């Protein structure tokens, strides 16, 4: 595996401690009766659907992949979309209207076979084979999960007169389509180094880590590991603009206009930079908790995994059937994957800088105030010593700033949840101790309000400026683009559900 991707995962592993295992969330009540966003144990899952349980398995397999290799938000979004699509395509064979993404209606079974048992068997075999495809290192663990659910993973058949055959054939079709979709999962793209997901587009940064040649372009950052060693990750998956979208027509379809630059909008860009500086020295305890919550710390499954967990809240809150869960997870996973593709195309096209570089550019050699580090507090420092509200071993995500991936994906997923449920109401809260992932001493427990989907997405976007990872403009435009992707895409998902969708080439 390419070393920079591997290092990124090591950084994440070093700065966080897992709070969860295979889990969902329980509607635990707080004093004001708002349900809390927390994880269920396996014993607490008696009332959830099998699709919900498979999402838990998919999330855990993803977390294990992060533990072993890296936290790669683009890769994670694609793998979760492959799982959700395989499950959906298998389920569609036992629905009276829905069509699959790869085989259309050709797997449709007679109406007398549209039973809960057949649906569950089909989605289980599809899920198992899809997850083994994207996470081969977890095959043994996934096999254990299949057996725990009462299925025999050793059975292999493509006889589509059986639910096992339907599930396996549906997954195979998705896997065949995605094997060479531009992600370079197999590491066999010409120009790559032979490792999975390696870049084959020859990206090279303009700025070296130790000096600024062009303040408008991305700069790699040297990280300091707990043992004192220095590591500098490169641009993570710069080839992602070449990945085939799920329903978008092309990766540049929603590319926004350019960000502010020193050469075109210097005053506006400096104002944006100063806003990040002001956030950095005035973070409240609640804001610190927001940064850490939306940073998605423990065994990060990225914004795709984060919003799929929010989708599970809906599943329990609205007492979903299996059919509803399959469709919801399919839509959320795929709109998240498309949002990442769109966002990475924008990042690659503009190759823009982040606050780390801009603060050093505007305040070179000057004394400024900033976050004092893991001990907490604020202190005076040279601009060259300024640091985001983030561990030294993970200063800023290793890719260009404009637009924010958190904001783009949150905008897309939140709007899709609103369109799916018919309401902007979410109604949950997150309870967590502030500082627990960033400073030595965890603070008091905070309650973060998640009243609506739109407000939750806005919180995710804001968190990236509060943390010092992005100027506000990166987040504002990312949020806008994400919502545009969702609004445009939603009718496409409805076409799959109502049976009018065509198979994409």
N, C-alpha and C positions, 0 to 999 in steps of 0.2 A: 504494500500500500504506500502511496506517496507520503513522504515523511511529514510534510506540512499538515496534511489532513490528520495523520496519526497524532501529531503533537497537539493539535487543537483539542482532540478528545482527551489527551492526558491533562491538559490545562483544566478542562471542565471537571474531570475526576478529582483533581487535587483541591479544588476550591469548594466542593460541595460534599455533603453527606446525605445519602438517600433517606428520605422520610417515608418511602412507600415501597410496597412490593407489587404483586399483581393485584390491582385494585380498581374500584370505581369510587363513588362518593355517597355518603349517607346524608339524608336530609335532617341532620341533627339541628335541633331548634335552639336559638339564642333567646335572650330575654324578650326581644321584640318580635319573636316568631318568624324571623327570616331564616331560611335554611342555610346551613353552612356548607361551603365548598370543601369537602374532605373525602378521604378515600375509604371505601368499604373493605372489610375483610371478606375472604371467600365465604365464610359462614353467614355473612349478612346479605348474600346475593340471591336469596330464594325467590324474590319477586321480579328479577330482571330477566330479559330475554337472552336467548343463546347468542344473538348478535352482540349484545352488550358484553357477554362473557368473552367472546372472541376478540372484541376490542381490547379488553383487559390483557388478553394473551398477546395481542399484537403490540400493545404499548410496552409490556414487559420484555418481549423479544427485541423491541427497538432499544430499550434501556440497556439490555445486555450487549447489544451491538455497540452502543456508545461506550460502555465500560471497556470493551475489547479493542475497539478501533478509534472512534472519534465521535464528537458531537457535530454532525454535519446537517444543518437544517434543511438544505436542499435535498440531500439524499434521503433523509428521513421522510420528508413530505412525499417524495416519489414512492418509497417503499410502502408507506401506509396507504397511498392511493392504489397501488397495485393490489394490496390485500383487499381493500374495500370494494374495488371494482370486480375482482374475482368473486367475492362473496355475493355482490349484487347480481352479476351475470348468472351465477348458479341459481340464485333465488328467483330471477325473472322467468326461468323455465317453468315455475310452478305458480305463476301469476297469470290472470286472464288477459291482461293488456300489456304489461311491461315487456320491453325488449332489451336484450343484452347489448353491450358496447361492441363486441367483436363478432358475435355469431347471430346477432339480431334475434329473430323469433325461431330460428331453426332448431333450438333445443326445447321448444315448448312441448310440454307434456299434456295429455288429456286432462280435462277438468276433474275427473274422478280421482286423479293422482295428486291434486293440489291440497295435500294434507300438511298439517304442522310437522309431522314426523318426517315426511319426505323433504320439506324445506330445510329442516334442521340438519338432516343428514347431508344434503347437497351443499349447504353453506359451510358445513364443517370440513368436508373433504376439499372444497375449494380453498378455504382459509388455510388449512394445513399445508397444502401444496404450494400456495402462493407465498406463505411465510417461510417455508423451507427454501424457496427460490431466492428470496431477498436476504434471508438470514441463515445461510447454510451452516454457520458455526453453532446455531442453536437447534439443529435437527433433533438431537437426542432429547433436549428439554421439550421441544414442540411435540415430539412423539409421546412423551409422558402426559402432556396436556390432552392430547387426543384420547388416549386411553382413559384418562380421568373423566372425560366426558362420555365415555361408553362406546367409543368407536375404535375400530381396528385399522391403524394407519398402514398396515402391511398389505391391505387389499388394494390392488391396482386394477382398474378396468376403465375402458372408455366406452363401454356399452351404455349409450345415453337413454336406454329404456329403464335404467336404474338411477336412483338419486346419487349413488356413488359415482357412477359414470358421468352423470351430468356435472357434478361438482368438479371432478378431475378435468373433464374436457373444457369446462368454462375457464378454469385456472390456466390450463395449457395455452388456450388461445390468447389470454392476456399476457402470459409470460413470453410467448413467441413474438407478440407485438412489441413488447417492451425490451426484449433482449438487445436490440440495437436501435434505441430511440434517441440516441445522442448523449445519453448520460455516461456512456462508457462503463457500464456496470461490470462487463467482463474484461475490461482492460485491453481490448483488442482493436481499438480505433487507431488508425494510422496517425502517427505524430505523438502518441502517448508513450508513457514509460513502461507499459505492460501491466501496471497495477490497476485494480478496480477503481473506477471513478477518477482516474488521473486526467489531467488537462492534456488535450491534444491540439489546442488552438494557439500555442506558443505565446501566451500572455507574459509580458515582462513589465514590472512597475517602472514608472518614470523616476520616482524618488527612492533613494536608498534609505535604510533605517536611520542613518546617522546625520543626514542633512536634507534640507528642503531645496529641491531644484525648481519645482513648480508647486506652489501652495494650493492650486486648484485640482491637483491630481492626488490619487491615493498613495499613501506611504505605509510600508510595512513597519511594524512596531516590535521592538525587542522586549520580550517578557522576562521577568526574573522569577525563577522557580524557587520553591521553598528551600531547596538545597543550595541556593545561590547561583546556580548555573543560568546561562542566558540562552534563550531560544527565540527565533524570529520566524513565525509562520507566514507563508505566502497566501495569495488570493485563493480562497477556498472555492473549488469547482467553477472556475471562470468560463468553462465550456457550457454552462447551464442554459445559456440563451439558445443553444441548439437542440435542447430536449423537446420532443413532441408534446404539445399541450394535450390536455384531456378533452376540453371542449372549445377553448380559444382557437381562433383561426391560425395565429402565428404569434411568436414570442414578442414581437414589437408592436402588437396591435394596440396596446394601451400605454405606449411609451409617452411620458409627459414631456413638457418643454424642459429646457436646461435649468439647473440650479443656479443660484447667485454665484458669481465668480469675482475674484479680485480684479479681473480685467474688464468686467462689465457692470458689476453691481457691488463695488467695494464697500460702500457705506452700509448697504443692507446686509452684506455678509459679515461685516464687523459687528453690527448690531445683533445678528444672530449668534455670533460667537460670544459676545458679552452676556447674552441671555443664559448661555450654558454656564459661563463663569459665575453668574449670580445664583443660579440654581445650586451649583457645586458648594457654595459657602453658606447656603441658607436652608439646607434640606431639613425638613421636619421629620419627626419619627415616623409619621404616617407616610411621607414621601419616600423615606428609605425603605419602608416595607413594600411600597408600590414597586420601586425599582427591583427589589429582590423577587417579588412575586412574578412580575412580568418577565424577568430575566429567565425564568423557567429553570432555575438551578438544578435540583437533584436529578442526575442521570438524564439530562435534558433530551426530551423527545421533540424539542422545537415547538414552534408555534402551531404546526400541524397537530402534534400530539396534545398540546395545550387546549386547542379549541375542540378537538374531539372529546376531551374530558368534559368541557362545557356542554357538549352535545349529550353526554351521558346524564348530566343534570336534567336536561329536558326529558330524556327517556324516563327517568324516575318521576319527575315532577308531573308529567302529562300521562303517565302510565301507558307507555307505548306498547304496541304489539310488535311482534317480530318484523312484520312487513314495514312498519314505520321506522324502526331502528335501522334496518338494512338500507332503506332509501336515504335516511338522514345521514348516516355515516358515509355512504357513497358520495353524496353531494358535498359534505364538508371536507372530506379527504381530498377530493378532486379539485375543488375550488381553491383549497390551500396549495395544492401542488401547482396549479396554473398560476396562482398569485406569485409563488416563488419564481417560476419561470419568467414571468413578466418582470418582476422586480430585478432579477439577476441580469436580464437583458438591458435594463436601464442602468444598473450598476456598471456593467461592462461597457456600455456605450459612452457614458459620461466619465467614468473612472474618477469620481470625485473624492475629495479629502474628507476628513473627519475632524472633530474638535481638537483632538490631540495635535494634529498638524497646524490647524488654524490658530490656536492659542500661541503656539511657538512662533508662528509667522508674525502675528500682530503685536506680540509683546516680547519679542526677542531681546534678551538681556535685561528685562525689566522685572521688578519685584511685583508680585501679585499675591492675592490670597486664594487659598484652595483647601480642599479636604486634606487633613493631616495624615491620613493613612489608617491602617488597621486599629490603631489605638483610639481613633475617633477625634472629633474636633476639627478646628480650622487653624491654619497657620500661614505666615508669610513665607513666600518661596520665590525663586526665580521661575519665570514662565516655562523654562526648559524642564522644570521639576513637577509641573502640574500633572495631576492624575485624576481620571474619572473616578466616580464612586464605584470602584470595582477592585477585586483582588489584584495584587501585583503579578500574579501568575496568569491573569486573563484581563488584560488592560482594555482592549476593545476588540470586537469581532474582526477577524482577518479578511476583510473585503471592503470595497468602496462604500461610501456613506449613502449616496443618493440613488434610490430612495430607501427608506427604512423597511427591512423585511418584516419586522414585528408589526409595523403600522399597516403595510400592504396586506399581509395575510390576515391580520385582525379585522381590517376593514372588509375584506372579502368574506371571511367566515361569519362575522357578526351579522352582516347584511343577509347572508344566505340563511342563517338561523332565523332571522326576522321573517324572511319570505317563506320559509318552510313552516314556521309555527303560526304565521299570520299576525304576529304581535312583536313589538320591540321589548316587551317585558321579559326580564330575566329573573330578578328578585332574590338573588343569593348574596352571601357575604363570604369573604375570605378572612380567616383568623390566623395570624402568624406573628411571631416575635420579630420586631425590626432589628436589623443589623446582623442577624444570625448567620448570614452567608458572606458578610463583607468585613465585619469588625470582630475583634477578639472576643468581646463580651456581648452576647445577645441581649437585646433590650426587652422592654415590656411587650405584652401581646397587644396587637393592633387589630381592629376590625375594619376591613376595607369593603365599602359598599359597592355592589354590582347590580344596580337597579334595573338597567336595560342593556340590551346588546350593544347599542350605539355607545352608551357611556362606558361600557367595559372595553370596547375597542379604542375609545379615546384615551382611556386610562393606560392601555398598552402603548399607544403612540406617545403620550406624554412621558411615560416612564423612560423612554430612550433619551430624551433630552435631559430629564432629571438626573439620569445616571451618567451623563456626559459622553454618551456614545454617538449622538447625532445632534446636529443643529435642528431647531424646531421645524424648519422648512422641509427637511428630509421626511419628517413624520407627518406633517400636514398633507403633503402631496401624496405620500404613500397611502395614507388613510383614504384620501379621495379616490385614488386609482383603484385601491382594493374594492371599494364600494361600487365603482363603475364596472369592474370585472364581474362582481356578483350579480348586479342588475342585468347585465348583458347575458350572463351565463344561465341564469335561473330558467328561462324558457327552454334552454337546451336540455336541462335535467328533467323538466316536465315532459319533454318529448320522449325521453327514455321511459318515464313512468307511464305515459298514456299510449305508448306503442307506436309513435309516429317518427321516431328518430331513425336516421340512416347510419349504417356502419361507416366509420371514418376510414379513409385509406391510411 
